[in-house]
Amino acid sequence: MKIYFQISGLILTLLLGACSSTPAPQSSTTQAIVNQTDEAASEVLLTQNINELLAEVARTQEIPFPILETSFSDAKTIPSIRKLVLPPSGTFKKNWVAYRKRFIEPVRLKAGKAFWEQNHAFLSQIEQESGVPAEIIVAIIGIETIYGRQTGNFRVKDVLSTLAFSYPNTPNKASREQLFKDQLKELILMCWSDAGGKLPAQNNVQGISDQRFNTCLNQNSSYAGAIGLPQFMPSSIRSYAIDGDGDGRIDLRLSTKDAIASVGNFMKKHGWQPGMPISFPVQDSGLSEAKLLADGEPQLKYSVEELIRKGILKSAQGDLQAGGVAPDSKAFIVDLPYPDAEDRDQVHYVVGLNNFLTIVQYNRSYFYAQSVAEFAEALGYKNQSAAPTSKSINGATSMKAEETKVKKTKSKKKPKSS
């Protein structure tokens, strides 16, 4: 839904009052008044737009509008957020080396090992339930917030209101504003449920805790509206977050167990393949071929067997018994650009497998996914199939396991293909 900014009579009066038929140099006092006037007009428009959205939510979800209106009466625009979401300048160069150095570093790794030790038993439990290795979960939470040290310092309702109705003028402004409008609605529904409400609500709201509802709306988030240790957006909280500590609530800010369980569930729901590797290095002899196949699209499109024939992968990487994957498993080429010491463009390539793509679903960045993989490896994760009898990324069993199965069942059923 596009946003049409309609200037009310009050806003128009304020704007006209800031103008003069005869331009003249403005004193600092006059400039301050103009800025205050612009800010006031912006806040009036924000309130108008928010109330329209709240009215829609109240109507479609049967939540009393007065409660919503009161809870958002102090919502405000945060100008600094508009700057933070701007795309980089045209001269900006992506730098995998610098990005990696920021996250794969001693302080964060030390914190990760401590976090793992403190939550070892529960991490093992979630690994068993979800199939996601503890090292991966620890790596994600470490990269996202250093285990809760950096969860953001903006009120989430202000963040989402700003980005929903005052997104900067970029080519994707309309789609981004719609995305954040949807997230604002998800936030309301999440907080309404957390406060004891039901969807749709009953005629009375006796069971609703206004304090809990407002606390939820006013909790801190990142500049993009992500919440808690694992930095979930409101829609992800509603879809994938889990009550890990069993207290009947989901709190990704204060409950470490909720955060751990939610990351494991997110990865499981997005296709994590237990016991399988994330990526493979590209062989030096296959760099030129890898460059030709790297198109930036996160889609599994080439078989591992094909990449072996092109010299991009070693033959062992298509062998489950050697720690690889089934030859017909699908993969894609991941390009990680960086400038060298002479500022010349260079690219580091890896072959991304299904589990790499799953990490990309968490954060749509190759840099991020590769950092998670390397962080996990630094914690002891083995980037290979777990055992010769493990299932492959396509569901096919190893040759030895399949032969045993055939002997037992005398079945001629073939393993599933990709």
N, C-alpha and C positions, 0 to 999 in steps of 0.2 A: 504494500500500500504506500503510495507516494504521499509526501507531506506537502500541503499547500499552506504557506505562511500568510495568514490574513491579518492585516494590521487593523486593530481595533481603533475606535475613536480616541481612546485614552492614549494609546501608543502613538498615534498620528500626531496628537497635540503635543506630546512630549518631544517627538522628533522635530516638529516644526518650530517648537520653542527653542530648539538648539540652533536654529538657523537665523541668518540675518540677510536682508535684501542687499545690504552693502557690506561686502566682506571686509573685515578689519583684523589686524593682528590680535591674537587672543592672549590675554594674560594667563599666568599659571592658574589663577583662581577660576577664570572663565573656562579653561581647559578641564579643570577638575569637575566643574559643574556639568560640562558636556559629557565627560566620562561617566559621571554618576547617573546622568539622564539615560545614556545608552544602556548602562547596566540595569537600571530600573526597568527600562522597556524590555530588555532581554528576559528578565525574571518574570515579568507579567506574561510574556509570550510563553515562557516555559510552563508557568502555572496553568495557562489555558490549555496547552497541549497535553500536559499530564492529566488534567481533569477529564479531557475527552477520552484518553486511554482508560482512566479509572472508571468512567461511566460505562465503557464497553465491557470491562472486566466485571463490573457489578451486575450488568445486565446478563451476560453470557454465563457467569459462574454463580449467580445469585448470592453475591457477597454484598452486604449493606454498603451503599456508597458513602454514607457519612463516616463510617470507620476508615475507609480508604482515603477520603478527602482529608480527614484530620491527620492521618499518619503521614501524608505527603505534603502537609501545609508548610513545612520548613525545607522542602527539597530545593536545591539550588544548583546552578551551573558552576562547574569547576573549570575555569579557562585553561589551566595548566594541562588538563587531560586532553584537550583538543590538540595541543601541541605534541603530546606524547604519542598520539595515534597517527600522526602524519607520516607518510612514507619517507624513506631516506632521500636525500638530494640526488640529483643525477650524477654527481661525481663520486658518490659513495661506492666503495668496493666491498663486496662480501668477503669475509675473511674467516675461513674455517679454522685456521691456526689460532687466531686471537679468540674466537668463540670457544674453542676447545680449552684453551688455557684458562679461561674464565671459570669453567666448571670442573674440569678434571685437574684439581689442584689440591695440595696437601691439607688445607684447613677443612675443606668440604669432605674430602675422603676420610679424614680422621673423625669428623662428626658422623659420617655414614657408618663407620665401624662401631662407634659408640651407640648409635641408634639401633643397629642390628643386635648388638649384645643386650641392650635394655629390653628389646621386644622379640628376642629370639624365638621363644615358644609360640607366640601368636603369629609371627611371620611364617614359621614352619606350618602352622595350622592352615593359614590362608594359602600357602603354596600347595598344600595337599588338596584343598578344596577347589582352587581356581586353576591349578596347573601353571601358574605364573611364578617363576623363581623369586625367592626372597631378595636376591641381589637386584633384580629389575625393579621391584617395588621400592626398595631402599634408594636406588639410583634416581628414580623419578621424583620421590619426595625430596631428596637432597638437592637435585637440580632446580626443582620448583621453588622451594622456600628455605633451604638449609634446615629442614626439620622444624619448621614453624618460626624461624627467626625473622623471615622476610615475607610476611603474608599481605603486605599492603597497608596503607594508612589513609585510604579514602572511604567515605561512607558509600556502601554499595548502591543505595538508592540514588545518590547524587551522581555517581559514575554512570549508571545505566540511563538515568534521565538526561544527562548531558549528551551522551553519545546517541541516544534515541532521537533527540530533538535539536541538537546543535552540533552535529558532526561537521568537521571541517570540510571545506569545498575541495573534494578530491573526485576523481572520475567515478569511483564506486560509492559515492555519498549516499545515494538512494538505497542501495542494497545493504550498506552497512547500518544505516539508520533503521531499516526494517529488522535487521538481525538484532539490534539492541532493544528495539521495541518488544520483540518477542521475548528477549531475555528479561526485560522488565516485567512482563506479564508472568513469566515463569517464576521470578522472584516473589511476586505477590502470592501466587498460588503455593509456593514452597513455604513461605512464612505463615500463610493462613493455616496450612495443614499443621505446621510446627506449633502454632498457638492453640491447636485443639479444634480447629474448624473442620467441617466436612464439605466436600464438593459433590453436588451443590449443597449450599448451607441450608439448614432448617429455618423455619420462620423465626425462631428465637436464637440468640447467640449467647446464651447464658454460659456455655462452656468455653467461650473464647477468652483467652488471656490477652488483653490489649497490650500489656507490658511486654509479653513474650513476642507478640506480633511486631511491635515497634523495635524491640531489641534485634530481632532478625533483620528487619529492613535497614537498620542503622549499623549493622556490623561492618567491619573493615573488609576491604577487598583490594585487589590490584587496580591499576588504572584502566583495566579492561573489564572489571567486574568479576574476576575469578576469586574464589573464596577458599580459605582454609589451607591446611598443610599441603594438600595435593592440587590446590588451585583449580577447582571445578567451577564451571559456569553454572548458574541456577538450573538450566535445563539438564545438565549432566547430573547434578545432585538429585533431581527428581527422577531421572531415568536409571542411574547406575549406583548411586551412593547406598551404602549398607550400614545398618546399625551393628557395628562390630562388637561393641561392649555390652550389648543386650539391655541397655537402660530404657529402651522404648523410644529413643530419639536419635536423630542423625546430627552429629556436631563435628564437622570437619575442622573446626578451629581448635577445639580443646580436647577432643577425644582422639588419641593416637590410634586406637583400635579401629575406630570408625574410618579414619583416613586410610589405614593399611588395607582393610577389607574392601573399601571402595575402589582403590586403585586396582586391586586384584580382580574385582568384579568387572570394572571398566575394560581391562585388557582381555579378560575372558570373553566378554560379550562382543568385543571387536575382533575376535578371531585368533587370539593367541594360540599357537600350536605347542602344547607341552613337550618338553624334551627335545626341541629342535633349535638350531642356530638362528641367529638374527641376520648375519651378513657374512660375506666372504671377501677377502682381499682380491684385487685384480692382479693377475700375473703381469710382470713387466713386459713379457712378450705379447701380451694382449691389450696393451694400453691404447694403441691406435684403433683397434676394433671397438674397445669400450667407449672411446670418444665418439665414434660414429653412432653408437646405440643410445647414448645419453641424451634424452630429449626433455628431461625435467618433469616428466609425467609420472606420478606415483601409482603405476599400474603394473601388475605382474603380467608380463607379456612374453618373455623368452624362457624356453626350457633350459634347465641346468645342462642337459646334454648338448644343446646347441651352443651354449657358452663355452663348454669344454672343447667342442670342435673348433671354435674360433680362437682358442688359446687364451681366453679370458680367465677360465678356471682350470684348476688341476683335475685330473681324472678322479682323484680320491674324494673330491668334493661332490661327486655324483654317486658315492658309495656309502650307504647307511652303515655298513660294518666298519668303515674307516672314519666315522664321525661326520660324514656328509649327509646329503639328502637323496631322495629318489631321483633318478635321472630325468624323469618327466615333471619334476617339481618346477614351478614357475618362479621367475625372478625378474629383476629390472636393474638397470645401471643407475647408481647414485653418484652424482657429481658434487664435489665439495670444493668450491673455488677459494683461492687465496692469492694475495700478491706476495711475491718473493722479496728478498732483501733489496733488489733493484726496482721494486714496484712493477715487476712484470707479472702478467696474469698466469697463474698456474692452477691446476685442478688435481685434487686427490680423488680417485675413483674407488668405489667398493660395489659389490654386487648385493643388492638388497633382496632378502627373502620375505616370506609371508610375515614373519615376526617383526621385521623392520617396518613393514607397512602398517602393522598394528600399532607400533609406537608412533608412527606418523599420524594416526587417528587421534592420538592424545594431544599432540601438538604438531601442526602441519608445517614441519620444518625438517629438512634432511639433517641440518646441523644438530638440531635437538635430538633426533632419533639416534644419530651416530654417537652423540655425547652420552646418552643413556646407555648405549651398548658398551662403550669404553669405560664408563664409570662402573658399570656392573662387572666388567672383566677385571677392573682394578680391585674389586671386592671379592673376586674369586670365581665369577661366573665363567663356565666353560662354553665357549661359543662353538659348540658342535652337538651332534645328536647325542642324547644322554647315554644310550647303550645300543648295541647291535639289534636288540629286540624292540627298540622304541618305534612308535609310529612315525612315519614321515610326515612332512608338511602337507602332503596330499592325502593322508590317511592310509597309505600303502605300508605294509609291514616289511621288515627286512627279509632277505632271501631265506635266511636260516629259520626265522620264525614262521614264515609262510610255508616252508617245507614241512615243518613240524605240524602245523595246522592241517595241511593236506593229508598227512599220514593219519592223523587222529579222526578226521571227519570224512576222508575220501571225497572231499568236495572239489569240484573243478572251478569254483567261483574265483574270479581274478580279483586282485586288489583294486581299489578304486583309483581311477586316474584323476588328473588335476582338472 
